[in-house]
Amino acid sequence: MLKKLASLCTFFMLVLMVTVSGVQAAPLAQTHMYTLTPLSVPAGFTATEANGINENGQIVGTATSSNGVTHAIIWDSSGRVVQNLGTFENRPTIGFAINDDGVVAGTGVGNFFANPNVALVWDATNGWQMLHNPPNEVLSIAFAINNARQVAGSSGFVQRAVLWDSAGNPQLIGSLGSGDFGGTALGINTSGQVTGFASLNSGGFPVHGFLWTPEAGMRDLGTLSTYQFARSEGIAINDLGHIAGSVDIDIDRFTNIGVPGLWHDGRWTVLRRRAGSALAINNQGEIVGTFSPNSDTSFRAFIYHDGRFTNLNRLIVSRNTTLTEATGINEQGLIVANSDVGGAARAFVLTPR
């Protein structure tokens, strides 16, 4: 549970003070507890992973078979499988994002050079459809989609940030630095603002997060570390233009790490000085992601809201599962998260009580 703001004695003293003065005390901030529901494992599969959730409670992710074949899956908020989206031209599929119309953005997984990945969208009418590659590019991945059916992702072996329009036509959205050194678009909001990361030079480092808008193009989000190759990443963006991601900070004069961060009003805010990333944000400013409580090798899911950072595992009614990352949150506060402790990968939906 969240750390208490005061000891019990101090609390009673405050209550006494406001009662005597006749001033009504402001209510203490409440912490949600969550009911944890596993997402059903489709027949013939052994593992599940959740990647996103829409405002209707539809969840998108992936199921994996014992021989490693993946299918994109849609679940409802009760954990029931709504649809197995299958393969695309014999390629395994991964579902990364779902909009409020139930349209999924993802990829058909190839073998890199001979049969490269292809960016895809799926809808109930047309099934899987391949998005066009930019000229002279092969290999593409679709990571995010908005309700206008604009899709954000990357293309090419070097990886360049791409925005696809609703007809599947690609637009390379630029780069950071003085040349086209590659990047990836990971998040998109309702108005078509895009976030991701891009290289500043031809060596591939450093990598900085960006905010792209149709009016201003690509903006460097910078970093908080003085290290020469310090990085940042924009991973998700809400309709206010606030970006959840990771940003490097200095631990001491010799060490820097990437920590969960929020970028807004032109600057980064560190959510917790622990290794990790913020992976999703809603319009209320609730942020979820993953962090390492003690080391870089053990990760846990978190939620951040109103300045409070909490290990999600402390807020679930059942303590028999350890959540390692939370990957999506909608405006109703439903959260999707994953557990991969002991090699047993399972996906869950968390419902506020």
N, C-alpha and C positions, 0 to 999 in steps of 0.2 A: 504494500500500500504506500501511498505518498507519504513523504516525511512530514511529521507534524510541525506546524508553525510555532507552537509554543508548548510548554509543559502543561500538564493537567492543572497544576496549581496556578500557573499564570492565567490559564483560561478562566478559571473561576474568579480570579481577581478582576479580570477585565469585565466579566459579566456583572460583578458586584458594582464596579465603577459606573458602568453605563446605566445600571438600574437606579443607583442613587442619584445620578445627575438628571434622570428623566429622559435621556437620549436613547433611542432604540438602536440596538446593535445591528450592524450589517450582518447578513447571514454568511456563515463560513462557506468557502467554495466546496462544492461536493465533487467527489470522485466516483465516476461510474464503475460498477462492477459489470463483468461481461459473462454471458452464457456462451460456452464454446461448443460449436457444432462441427463435426468432421464432414468434409465433402466426400460424397460417395465415390468409391473406387469402381470404375466401370468394369464389367466382366472382361476378363482376359488381360487386365492390367494390374500392376502391383504397387504403383506409387502415384502420388498426385502433387501438383504444385499450382498455387493460385497466384495470378499476376495482376488482376484488376477487378473492379466492381463498378457498376453503373448506378444511376439513381433509382432504378427499378429493382435493385437487389440482385441483378444477374451478375454472375461471377465468371470470369474467363481465366483459363489456365491450361494446364497440360497434364495428361496421364501418360505414364511410361510403362511399357510391358517388360517382362522379365528379360527379353533380349535387347532392350534399349530402344525400341521403336516408340516415338511419341505421337500422340494425337491431341490436337486442340480440343478442349471441352468447355461447354457452357453448363453451369450449375445455377440453381435458384438459391435464395437465401436460406432455405431449409436444408441445403446440402444435397438436394436431389439432382441427378444428372438430367439436364434438359435436352442436350444434344451432344453426341460425339461427332465432331466435324471431320473426322477421318483424315485421309491423305490428299495430297494434290499432285497429280501426275506421278504417282508412286513415291513421292517425297513424304517423309514424316512431317507433321505440322506442329507449330507452337503458336498458341494464342497469347498475345501480350496485352491487349487492351480491348475494351468493349464500350461503345457509346450507348446513349439512352434508347436508341432504336434497335439495339441488339446487333449492331454491325461490329464485326471483330477485325482487328488488325493483327497481323502476325507474319509468319514466314514459313515457306516450304524449305525444309532442311536438305541441302545437297552435300556433296563431298568436295567442296571448295572449288578446285580448278576444273575438273571434268564435268561436274553437274552442280554449279554453284547455287547458293541460297537465292530464293526469290521472295520479294515482298508481296504480301497477299492481303486482300480483304475478303471477308465472308459475310453474306447476308442470307436470310431465309429463302429469298426468291431465286438467287443466282448461284448460291453455293460459293466456292472459292473462285476468286478472280485475281489474276496476276496484275500488279501495278507495272506501268511502263518504266524501264530504266532510262536514265539520262543518256544522251548520245555517247557512244563509245564506252559505255559502262556495262559491266556485268556484276552479278552478286549484289543483292539488295535485301534489306530487312526493314519491316514496318514495326515501329515500337509503340506508337500512340495514335489515337484518333479522336476527333471531336464530333459534335452533333451535326456539323456541316459536312461531315465525311471527309474533311481534310486529314491527311495522314502524315506523320512525321517519322523519319527514319534515316537510313544511310544507304549509300550505294558504292560499289567499286571495291577493289582489293585494298586500296589506300583508305577507303571510307571517306565519303563526303556527305555532309548533312543535306538532306533532301526534304522538301515539302511537296506532297502530291495533292492535287486538287480533287474535287469530288468525282471527276471523270477519270482519275488515275494518271493524269499527266504530271510529270515531275518538274520541279524547280530546284536547282542547286541554290542554296540560300547564302552562300559566301563562306568566308573563313576569317580567322583572326590573324594578325600579323600582316606582313607585306606580300604574302603569296598564298596560293591555294594549297595548304598543307594538310587538309583533311579534317574530318570531324564527324560527329554523330548527333542527330536530333533525337531526343528521348521523350520530350513532353510537349503537349500542345493544349491551349485553352480554347474557350468558346469563340473568342475573337481572332483566333489564328496566330496568337503569339506563341513562339517556339523557344524551348530551351534545350540545352545539351552541352556538349564540350567539343573543343577544337584545339588543334596544335598551333603553337605560335611560330614554329619554324620547321624547316625541312627535316630536322633530326627527329621530329615526333614529340619532343619535350621542349618546354613545359606544355601541359594541357590545361586550359582554363575553361570554366563554364561560360556559356553565352546566353544572352537574351536576344532573340531576333523578332523584329516587328516589321510589318510591311512598309511602314513609314520611315523607319530609321535604320533598317538592316540589322547587322549583327553587332552586339555590344559585348565587350569583354567584362566578365563579372569579377575578374581579379582573384586574389587569394589573400590570406592573412599571415602567410609565412614569409620570412626573408630568405629562405633557401632558394638557390638558383633555379631548381627544377620543381618548385612547389606548384601544386595543382589545385584545381577545383572542378566540380561537375554540377551542372544543373540537371536534375532528374525528372522533376514534376513541376507544373506551374498551374496555379489556380486562376480564376477569372479576374482577380485583382492584380495579376502580374507578379505575385509573390512566388518565389522559387524555392523548392526543397531540393537539397542535394548534399554534397560533401565539400569541405574546404580544408586545406592544409593549415595547421597552426604550428608554431614552434613550442616544443616541450622544454628544450634547453638549447644551448648554443650549438649542439651537435645533432639534435634529433627533431624531426617534424613528423606529424601524422595527419591523416585525413579524418575529420570528425563530422558528425551530423551538423548541417548548417541550414539556415534560412536566409535567403537574399531578398531584401526589399528596401525601398527608399535609397537605392544606390549603395548598399553596404551589406556585408555578411554579419549575421548573428550566430554565434556558436551555441548550439542547443545543449551539448554536453562535451566536456573535454575528454572524450574516450573515442577510440577508433570506431568508425561506423559511417553510415549514410542515412540521410532522410530520403525516403522513397516515394512518399505520396503526401498530398496536401489538399484539403477541401477549402471551400470559401469562408468557413468559419475560423480558419487558421489552425485547425487540428492537423497535426503532422504525425505520420508513423514511419517507421523504418527499422534499422538494425544497429546495434552497438555492442561493443565488447566491455562488459563490466570490469574485467580484471586483466585481460590479455588480448592479443590480436587473433587468438585461435579459438576463442569461445564467444559466440555471438548470441544476443537475445533481442527479441522484438521490443519496441518502445512506442509510446504515444507521448506527444508534447502538446500542451494547450495552456494558454494563459500563464506562460512562464514556468509551467510545471513539467518536468521530464520524469516519466515513470516507466519502469520495466513492466510490460504488459502481462508478464507471467504472474505478477502480484495482484492483478485485477481480474483474473479468470476464476470462475467458481470451481472448476475442476483443476486440481493441481497435478494430475497424472500425465500431463503433456508439457513439454518445454518448447515454447515458440521461439524460433531463431530469427525470424524477420516478419515484419508486417509490410505488405506491398500495396495495399489500397485502402481508401476510406471514402465513403460517400457523405452526402450532406445530412443523412439521418444518423450518421455515426457508426454504421456497419463497417467492420474492418475485416479484411482478408489477410491471413497470415499462414506461415509455413513452419513446419517442424522437421528437422533433419538430424535429430540426435540418435546416434547409434546406427546411422545409415538407413533408417526407416523414414523415407520422405512422405509426409502427409500434409494436406492442406486443410484449412479450417476457416469458418466464418465466425466472427465474434459479434454478438448482439448485445447492445447496452440493456441493462436491467432497469 
